[in-house]
Amino acid sequence: MAQYAWVIAVMPVLAFLIILFTLRRIKEKAAYVAIAATGAGLLLSLGVLATVWGGRIFTYQTTWLTAGKLTLKIGMYIDPLAAVMLVVVTTVSLLVQIYSIGYMKGEKRLSWYYAAVSLFTASMLSLVIANNFLQLYISWELVGLCSYLLIGFWYEKKSASSAAMKAFIITRIGDVGFFLGLALLFVNTHTFDFSAVRQIVAAGSLGAGTLTAIALLFFAGAAGKSAQFPLHVWLPDAMEGPTPVSALIHAATMVAAGVYLVARSFFIFEAAHPAALQVVAGIGAFTAILAAVIAVTMTDIKKVLAYSTISQLGFMMAALGVGGYTAAIFHLTTHAFFKALLFLGAGSVIHGAGTQNIYEMGGLLKKMKVTGWTFLIATLSIAGIVPLSGFWSKDEILTEAAKSGNYIILGVLLVTAFLTAFYMFRLYFVVFTGPVRDEHAHESPAVMTYPLLILAVPAALLGLAGSPLLGNWFTKFIALPGAEHIAAAPDYLMMGLSTAAALAGIGFSYVLYGRRAVTAWSVVNSLSSFSWLNTTFVDKTIRDGLRVTLGISNGLARFDTRFVDGIVNGVGGVIGTFSRYFSRANSGFIQRYAMRFVIAFMLLAVAVYFVLVR
């Protein structure tokens, strides 16, 4: 079955082409074309997962391009990591597309929406199955392009078009680092193939300095896609896109790509100087706590979830940085489902309440029971309450941080766990409890609530696959070849600390927002400086940097146009003038040729006389 994994990526491409060339005719039927392609991809993905069940690895490749001594390959690398990601991407994308039938109903450009979503899905799937870094990079750029198209879907709004451009430019900054890392890798190994590079690294043919440079450049690309500080500023603005797009970006495609890149190239990070992983851990932990603090101050429901995503991605990067490869992938997998549920739940709330401001909502559990209860499951999961999915994966990260001996990272992540429970239940209490603020609020149609019910199952239970209750099956399945560390026994101390942090956050949130025993504004205002730091300082610094870069670019463009082009055009003009003069001399009359020959001979004779004879 694994040899047909390429079909999983090709089917959404076919859906994209079919929809693209029949935009005006199929209209709403475009949804069924896209859903059929992704649904078939999900079935095949499950087959691929079954094929690699025993931890087997399958590689397939063929020659793509030959130029002199250079031969580039294209192919597939199917291992447990790729198989899991195939299932995650196709499942979330399928449910998002079904949900969109209700959420995007009546949209004039619905066909184009489904075409772009299909291409987005195909780009991420091709990234996952790539067997070499160049192929991964091409898919990586397609993911960025599709995110630009979908974030700016409602391009008539200035905020949407600006957000799309911001996402495209900020992520390109990181992509420059990734590209330079690829160049440095190829210069030193003469290959992009994962297996070949792994063998070269294992043989010790590359110095630690070179590997460290490659690792950090790769991380720059990952920081852009996965919204790590300071390249995180694009993600909150990306909420200008349709909410189903936000769910897809935050759960299974765009932001997952960065974590996937670091995981796929983890053997490079391990062989590099320890400083490389320390940078990953430090930036990941700082991003996690910064975004969590800012989330406390947000009043837009989608912005709260956006900063939540940044924070959880920081958790994953910190896990990779402390050597917790399996913990990071475990959390990436569980996060995909509970975050997709949260965003689609938020979309249902916006659809039913007609606003994104949480303080204009209230008591919605009475009006939207399916949305409210499924949202609660996802909220409990991300907060880390046992036995839901988020508890097991987050506990695994904390355990890895403790085992690494990096107690600063551990402390930061524990504080972040407290803040996560606090701001997520702040969101839940404000939106779903208390008196009903809008009597016109209503539950979403079944085509939107059924995906919520389906996502609630893995959001609640998927974490058990990696829990001690099932022998840490998932971590054993996903572990790198030859990896010796597998958690043999539960760490009850970490479980206790994680649970205590979560319960403290929920309790504090309940006092402030559930019981409303204490005014919450003082707490929010005390943290607003962090939000100011992010939106005013970091964002402004990046904008100013881009303005400086643009100014330099414009200056170089003027220099090129006026000076370089002036010289080239001047030389060309002189040559053209002489050419026109001599072209007139070619008259075709023998008498004129003879006369010119005689004159030239006489001038040459005079010159010889004055120079040589005299």
Secondary structure, DSSP 8 states (H G I E B T S, - for coil): -GGGHHHHHHHHHHHHHHHHTTHHHHGGGHHHHHHHHHHHHHHHHHHHHHHTTTS--EEEEEEEEEETTEEEEEEEEE-HHHHHHHHHHHHHHHHHHHHHHHHTTT-TTHHHHHHHHHHHHHHHHHHHHBSBHHHHHHHHHHHHHHHHHHHTTTTTSHHHHHHHHHHHHHHHHHHHHHHHHHHHHHHHHS--BHHHHHHHHHTT-S-HHHHHHHHHHHHHHHHHHTT-TTTTTHHHHGGGS-HHHHHHHHHTSHHHHHHHHHHHTHHHHHHS-HHHHHHHHHHHHHHHHHHHHHHHH--BHHHHHHHHHHHHHHHHHHHHHTT-HHHHHHHHHHHHHHHHHHHHHHHHHHHHHS--BGGG---HHHH-HHHHHHHHHHHHHHHT-TTSHHHHHHHHHHHHHHHHT-HHHHHHHHHHHHHHHHHHHHHHHHHHSSS-S-TT-----HHHHHHHHHHHHHHHHGGGGGSGGGTTHHHHHHS-TT------S--HHHHHHHHHHHHHHHHHHIIIIIS--S-SHHHHHHHHHHHHIIIIIIHHHHHHHHHHHHHHHHHHHHHIIIIIHHHHHHHHHHHHHHHHHHHHH----HHHHHHHHHHHHHHHHHHHIIIII-
